[in-house]
Amino acid sequence: MNDSPVIFRPAIKADCGVIAQLYQISSDGVADYTWSKIAAADEDILDVGRRRHERENKLNKLSLSVFEKNSGAKRLYERLGYREVAREVIFPYPLIHFTGDAILMVRETG
């Protein structure tokens, strides 16, 4: 067993690619779908995710989407300071296993 302490630090620009990969893994296909819609014709979707994270680090707000049926995640995001700003009916897509609404939540960063 490793007894070394875990050290947390703010993300830096060099971390953006790994953060995009982690988001892709955890988003149940949402990242792939979203990033594929905004990617250039020959652009890898992970490059889109990396670029979006880099951009978000320069803004004064963070946003995320959560499925309304994932009420535990929505409560967590609310405790972290996110608030609901919009919702839309989920468009059926083979990689999305939820129905109902997708909720856009925003949190001020500065």
C-alpha positions, -999 to +999 in steps of 0.1 A: +000+000+000+012+035-009+012+058+021+020+089+001-005+117+006-027+127-023-020+163-034-046+183-052-038+213-073-057+235-097-056+222-133-032+238-157-033+241-195-012+210-199-040+190-181-067+199-206-063+168-227-065+144-198-095+163-184-112+160-218-105+122-217-120+119-182-151+138-192-155+117-223-153+085-202-178+098-176-204+114-198-223+084-211-218+095-248-228+131-243-193+145-248-188+124-280-222+136-294-217+173-284-180+175-295-187+157-328-213+184-337-187+213-332-156+195-345-140+206-378-142+179-405-108+164-397-106+173-360-104+147-333-133+151-308-108+150-279-091+181-293-125+198-292-128+188-255-093+200-247-100+233-265-133+238-246-116+232-213-089+257-221-115+282-230-135+276-198-105+283-177-105+319-190-141+326-183-159+337-152-186+310-154-186+273-156-215+254-171-225+217-172-255+196-183-272+171-161-301+148-168-331+155-147-335+119-138-300+120-123-313+138-092-284+130-070-259+146-094-282+177-097-283+181-059-245+177-058-241+204-084-265+227-065-244+222-033-214+232-054-230+265-064-245+256-098-280+269-106-304+258-133-306+282-162-323+262-189-337+228-198-345+210-230-361+177-239-335+151-246-333+142-283-331+104-287-295+092-294-282+057-292-255+065-267-278+085-244-297+062-221-319+089-204-352+104-213-368+136-200-350+168-198-313+178-200-307+207-175-281+234-182-265+246-149-241+275-144-218+286-116-199+318-112-161+313-108-149+347-099 
